[in-house]
Amino acid sequence: MLKSIKCAVLTVFVAGGAFASQAIADEVAVGGSDFIPLVKDKPYLHVIHQGRAIKVQRVQDPDYELKGYFAKTARKCPPFCIQPVIPSPDVDVIAEVELFDFMETELRDGTGVLIDARTPSWHKKGTIPGSVNLPFTQLSKAVEDPEMIEALELLGARERGEVGAWDKLMEDWGWTDSPYLTESWDFTQAKDVVVWCNGPACGQSPRAIRGLINVGYPADKIKYYRGGMQMWQLWGLTTVVPN
């Protein structure tokens, strides 16, 4: 599982720039003026998900309507309560356009990870292309828990060895070059992450974010896609069913 996750994280291909502009022209020529792009000048993008290229685009049927679970507006609260916009101080909140940009930059070059923080049963029903499943239950564990250690290492953090007395004193005084050191972990090379779950009424990704911060993960390396699967599907965007 860890090997397949790393593959999905490190290999992402996107369509952008001049290629995107030409692609829009090609799509319009084939599909007519009614072609619906992701955003202006971006018809679609590609990500690698579990070893295969996935084309992320909007549904082209103008009569498309969201149906099923994510079309529901009334759910029992708790647990399905509307979540705050900001899950934790200093964590940026993003929407779809910013997520597209993340897919075309950090996710593509391997410096970022797109985290589906839902339980595996939800993940198996369908996920956002390019995502890896790190459930909030795993990311809420204690820093010494083996599952948390596995997750942090996957995200680029490194366990620290024994810290010398002088280095410890310098860190306690705030005289170190890196602001990303804790007593047991070095987050200097930790990846930028976008965390998401089922949408504005889902508490799983906020819990995952708070769990990461509790073990020292830098808040400025975390982003929250609050819209989650509900908004992703509302816009008619591509989802994939994992193998």
N, C-alpha and C positions, 0 to 999 in steps of 0.2 A: 504493500500500500504506500509506504513512504517513498519508494522509488517512483511509482506512478505519479504521486503528488509532486515530487521534485520536477518530473518531466513536464507536467502541466504548468508549473510555475515558471520554468526557465525557457520554454519554447512557445513564443506567441508571435504570430504574424498578423500585421494589420494593413489595411488599404487606406492610404492617406495622400495628402498633397495633390500633386498633379494627377496621380493615378485616380484619386477620388473624383476629381473634376471630370476627367475623361470617362470614368465609369458612370457618372450621372448622365452624361451625354449619351453613352451607349444604352443605358437603361431606358431613357426617355425615347430614344429612337426605336427601341423594341416594344416598350410597354406604353408609349404614349405620354402625353403631358400629365396624366393622372398618377404617375409614379410617385410614391411617398418615400422620401429619404429619411434617414435617421434624424439629421439636422441639415440645415442649408449647406450645400457643397460637400455633404458626406452621405453617400447613398447607403453604405453599409460598412462593416469592418469584419475582419476575420480574427478568430482566436483559435489556438490549438487546445483542444479539450480531450484528455485521455488519448493523445497520439493522433487525433484527426482534426482537420481544419473545419471549423464551424463558422458559417456566415451569419453574422448578427445583423438583422434587418427588421423592419416593421412589416406587419401583415399588410398586404396590398389590397385586400378586400375592403372597399369603403363602407360596407354594411356590417363589418365585423363588430361583434359585441362580446364583451367578457362574460363568461358563464362559469358556473361551478363555484367552488369554495371562495375564490378571490373576488367574486362578484357580490358576496354577502356584505351587507352594511351593519347588520345586527348580530353581535356575538356576546356571549356571556362575559361579564367583567366583574371580578377576575375570572380567568387569567387574561382574557383578551381585552385589556384596557389600553386606551390611547397612550402612547409613550411620549415623554418629553422630547423636544427637538434635540436638546443637548444631553447625551447620556452621561457625560463626565466633563468637568472643566478642561479646556485646552484641546478638546477633540473636535476636529472640523466635521461638519455635516455637509454631505454632498447630495446631488440629485443625478439624473440620468446623464446630462451632458458632461458633467465632471467625471462620471464613471467611464464614459466613452474615452475621454482624454486619458484617464488612468490606464485603460486597456491598451491605448496606443503608445504609452510611454513606459511607466514603471513595470507594468505587467509584461510588456513585450521584452524589455531588456533584462528581466530577472531581478530587478531591485524592488519589486512589489509583489504582493500576494493578495488575491481576492478570496475572502474567507466566507463560505457559507456556514454560519454558526448554528444552523438548525440541527436537530437530532437526525441520525442517519435515515430514519423512516421517512422524514420529510424530504431529505436530500434525494432519496431514491425515486421520488415521484417526479422530479424535474428540478433543474438548477440553472443558474445563469452561466453561460459558457465561460470557461477559463477559471471557474471557481474550484477550490478544494474544500472538502468538508472537515472542518475542525469544530466539533459541536461545542456549544456553550458549556456543557457539562464537563468537558475536558479542560476548557480554558478558565474554568472557575475553581480549579483545584489548587492546592497549596504548592508553593514554589519547589518543595522537595519531592512532590509526587512524580513518579516516573512518566505519567501521561503528560503532565505539564512540562517536564524536562524535554520530552520528545517534541512537543509543540514548539517550545522556545528555540530549540536547535534547528528545527525546520524553518523557522522564521529568521534565522541568521544570528540569533544571540549565542553567546558562548559562556559556558561555566568558567568561573575564575578559579585558579589554583590558590594556594596559600598566599595571602597578601602580607608583605613585609610590614614591620612596625612603622617605618618611616613613611612608606606609601599610604598606609592606613591613616596616619596622622595628617598627611597632606590632603587626603580626600575628605577627612572630617572637617578640615579648615576651608574646604572649597578651593584648594589651590591646584587642582588637576586640570589637564588640558581637555578632558572629555567630561561632558555632563551626563554621560550615559552609563555610568558605573554604579552598581549596587554592591553590597557586601559579597554577594555570591555570583553575580552575573555581569557580563559586559555586553551592553546593547549598542555599542558603537556601530557595528555592521548590521544591526537588525534591519529588516526590510520594512518599507512602508506597506501598511495593510489597509484594505477597505473591508469592513465587516458588515454583513447584512443578514437579515432573516426574512420573515414572512410579511413585513410591512409595518406601518405606523402603530398597529395594535399588537405587535409582537415584542415580547421582552427578552427574547433569547440573545440577540446580538448586543443590546445594552449590557446584559449580564456578562457576556463574553468580553466586552470592552473593559468593564470594571474589573473583571478577573485579571486581564492582562496588566492593567495599570497597578493593581494590588501587588503584583510580583515584580514591579519595576519597569515594565515596558513603557518607553517614552510616549507620552500623550501626543506629541507632535509628529509621531510616526504612524498615528492611527486616524483613520477616517471612517465615518458612519454613513452608510447608504440607508437612510431611514425608510425610503420608499419600498425597498425590498422586493420580494417576489410579487406582491400585489400590484405595485405601481409598474414594475417591469412588464407584467402581463397586461395591465390596463392599456399600456402603450402598444400592445401587440408585438412585443419584442421576442426574439428567438429564445427558446429554452431547450435544454437537452436532458435526456434521461441517461444517467450514468450507467456504465456497464455493470 
